[in-house]
Amino acid sequence: MISTFDKLHNNKKIVLFDGVCNFCNSSILRIIKNDKKNVFLFASLQSEIGKQITNHFKIDTSKIDSIILIESKTSFYIKSTAALKIINHFGGLWNLFKIGWVLPASFRDLFYNYIAKNRYKWFGKKESCMIPTPELKSKFIE
């Protein structure tokens, strides 16, 4: 586990995501495309490293249906707050989403939860987690 958190040095952040969710996988590919400063590393919630990290933070993934942004050994964010913190690194037109910060997290999360609840129905899911291409492999932690 220590080696995982060592990867957080140099301002790296870890994004944990539902590896079988088509919407989540496309969102991760969008993050990678917009991660111009190479800030993010990724792991699926279903992976061993994902389970180790959620255990470290005592996150019950059966109750938190969300992406999780790990910023340090002691801090993490979920749901709309995680999404906004990720988007803050993109710039350009993505800056329009910063308006979301004026809304309370409880209100933002209503929208987030609605999408999360329906994501399999709307976008489908895979039988197994995404396997990154050789070009993307360095962005994923094992």
QUILIN-V641293 format. One record per residue. N is the residue number from 1. NEAR is the number of other C-alpha atoms within 10 Angstrom. Layout:
# QUILIN-V641293
n | near
N | NEAR
N | NEAR
This chain:
# QUILIN-V641293
n | near
1 | 9
2 | 7
3 | 7
4 | 15
5 | 17
6 | 12
7 | 15
8 | 18
9 | 11
10 | 8
11 | 12
12 | 18
13 | 21
14 | 25
15 | 26
16 | 26
17 | 23
18 | 24
19 | 22
20 | 19
21 | 21
22 | 19
23 | 19
24 | 22
25 | 19
26 | 12
27 | 13
28 | 22
29 | 14
30 | 11
31 | 19
32 | 17
33 | 11
34 | 17
35 | 16
36 | 12
37 | 10
38 | 14
39 | 17
40 | 23
41 | 21
42 | 22
43 | 23
44 | 24
45 | 23
46 | 16
47 | 17
48 | 12
49 | 17
50 | 22
51 | 19
52 | 14
53 | 21
54 | 18
55 | 12
56 | 12
57 | 14
58 | 10
59 | 14
60 | 11
61 | 16
62 | 7
63 | 7
64 | 12
65 | 16
66 | 23
67 | 23
68 | 26
69 | 24
70 | 25
71 | 20
72 | 16
73 | 14
74 | 9
75 | 9
76 | 18
77 | 17
78 | 19
79 | 22
80 | 23
81 | 22
82 | 19
83 | 18
84 | 19
85 | 16
86 | 18
87 | 18
88 | 15
89 | 18
90 | 16
91 | 13
92 | 9
93 | 7
94 | 13
95 | 13
96 | 11
97 | 13
98 | 12
99 | 9
100 | 14
101 | 13
102 | 8
103 | 10
104 | 10
105 | 14
106 | 12
107 | 11
108 | 16
109 | 17
110 | 13
111 | 12
112 | 18
113 | 16
114 | 10
115 | 14
116 | 19
117 | 12
118 | 11
119 | 16
120 | 16
121 | 10
122 | 11
123 | 12
124 | 12
125 | 18
126 | 12
127 | 8
128 | 10
129 | 18
130 | 14
131 | 10
132 | 12
133 | 8
134 | 7
135 | 7
136 | 11
137 | 13
138 | 12
139 | 15
140 | 15
141 | 15
142 | 12
